[in-house]
Amino acid sequence: MDVLGVVARMNTVSEDFLVYWVNSRILDPLLSTQTAPEAIPLWRRSLVTWFLVYFGSIFIYYFFGWMDYYFIFLRNEKRKNPNFLVNSKMLWKEIWMSTWSLFVMSAFTTPMEVLVQLGYSKVYHRVEDYGWFYLAISPFLFVFFSDTLIYFIHLGLHHRLVYKHLHKPHHSFIDTTPFAAFAFHPIDGFLQGVPYQLYVFCLPIHASLHLVSLTVVGVWTINIHDRVTFQIPGVNGAGHHRVHHKTFKSNYGQYTVFWDRVFGTFKDPVEWMQQGSKEDREEDVYGKKYI
């Protein structure tokens, strides 16, 4: 997931500083060893990386989740309905599922992040290596690459033979809050996060720019679950994603509606509301035996 990559890139932006610091300040004293940065055993590097990725991701999730929940989500819902009450049971289910899923997804992500640390990716640190023009277009390449792969991965997760095994837990949240952003079956969440990890092995990207891009994506993922949309043309906002959770069969994109328009899975949230906000049932979309 994007939020996992944020923490991992914070480490590699500074030449694995965080891994070295945790190893020297925590593990070395505990194990009565003194390990040079270049000699950290693979098992220890992996353990430290998992630790950093998980707890850093949890911090980001809770911090931005509560910020969005109190200052955007609740204000918007209270504005529409002064008597609005959140479903506390579902809210805590979202939080618990996200907390547990991030724990497992961090483990899945760790091997790829260790490869980045060991220099097997195309992450670079000097702008002059590829120039300012490439730096300027890198965010657009990143968005197009990840948006494309996530569309098809997300579409595949909605296939009736796959849906109930992996993606159904996330769709148990119909009226989502910001805390549903990472409430996935761990394999589901990992698969949708693979494009962010795969990108650095396919195309060069500056480490700091990748960090910024992943941070924006992490906040974006929280935003599209808070029911507040800015209705920017071509952008797959919270309104579009709300329709996705209500109908199960539209708006699979992550940032844009490009591929949804190309393959006919686009549903405009304004038109959907004007037509009566018709919700579809899982059994009608997939068939009872598949849910």
HUFENWO-V133607 format. One line per field, one symbol per residue. phi: phi as a letter, one per 30 degrees, with the letter a starting at -180 (. if undefined). burial: I if it has 9 or more other ideal C-beta (glycine too) atoms within 8 Angstrom, else O. A space follows every 50 residues. Layout:
# HUFENWO-V133607
phi: ???
burial: ???
This chain:
# HUFENWO-V133607
phi: .edddedddedddchiedddddddccdeddchbbcdedcdeeddedddde edddddddddedddddededcbedddddddbecdbdddddeddedddddd ddeddddddeedddddedicccdbcceddbjddddddedddddddddddd eddddddcdedceddbceedddcdcdceddebdbeededdddceeddded ccbdadedddddddddddddddddcciccchdeicddddddddeddciba hddccbceddddcicdbddddddddjhdcccedddcjedcb
burial: IIIIIIIIIIIIIOOIOIIIOIIIOOIIOOOOOOIOOOOIOOOIIIIIII IIIIOIIIOIIOOIIOIIIIOIIIIIIIOOOOOIOOOOOIIOIIIOIIII IIIIIIOIIIOIIIIIIOOOOIIIOOOOOIOOOIIOOIOOIIIOIIIIII IIIIIOIIOOOIIOOIIIIIIOIOOIIIIIIIIIIIOIIIIIIIIIIIII IOIIIIIOIIIOIIIOIIIIIIIIIIIIIOOOOOIIIIIIIIIIIIIIOI IIIIIIIIIIOOOOIIIOIOOIOOOOOOOIOIOOIIOOOII
